[in-house]
Amino acid sequence: MDAATTISPAVLILLGPPGAGKGTQARMLEDKFGLVQLSTGDLLREAVAAGTEAGKAAKAVMEAGDLVSDEIVIAILRDRMAQPDCAKGVILDGFPRTTVQAEALDGLLSENNQKINAAISLEVEDAEMVIRISGRYTCAGCGEGYHDTFKQPVEDGKCDKCGHTEFKRRADDNAETVASRLSAYHAQTAPLITYYDGQGVLKCTNAMGKIEDIASDLESIVGNAMS
Ligand code: AMP
């Protein structure tokens, strides 16, 4: 393949407050388009569980609902993006969350001759986010997301996707931490909507409806952005 016909791996960004459905939707897009979901929240939780230096530094910050330092998060993201599976294209879920991170991502992509196909803002209301976050849990086996009110497993206590029977809830999915996470979003992450609008890659979608309806909107946005 010559340079003119080389297709760069797609880079998609999901922007939105905690509870907007970024993780759920990223997993669906991953399956549909053969992309890799990169969640800095998941990577940080893995680092905390593994007790790495980064994990030790991040633990208390995450429990308080604040943002982990740009330096730590950028280093984690950079390492993960260098893994071979990311050559399929990535959906960034929860990164970037600050202008410094967005600029670091631009630098990393330009080093690799890549560009952002789309930054998609999931638009929701804060009050709804508190309800969504406080009822959510995931399968301990495969990570499939569920919710006490909106999405229970078809068979009680058994994951629809992998059949596992254990589930877990995140330590930071409680009312006080959610308030801090929402204010961190408005103060530090929401300005990225203007940042990506300025780059001409911003797409917005109403994320207040049903999971399937939002998924279908996102599929068409991503399909267009990748064509
Ligand atoms: P999430 O799973 O995306 O909701 O992230 C959970 C927590 O991890 C956040 O409340 C932050 O403390 C931390 N975190 C995740 N991604 C980032 C990021 N890009 N920058 C700073 N902190 C992050």
Residues whose N, C-alpha, C, O or C-beta is under 5 A from the ligand:
A	BS01	AMP	P18 T40 G41 D42 L44 V61 M62 G65 D66 L67 V68 V73 D93 G94 F95 P96 R97 R181
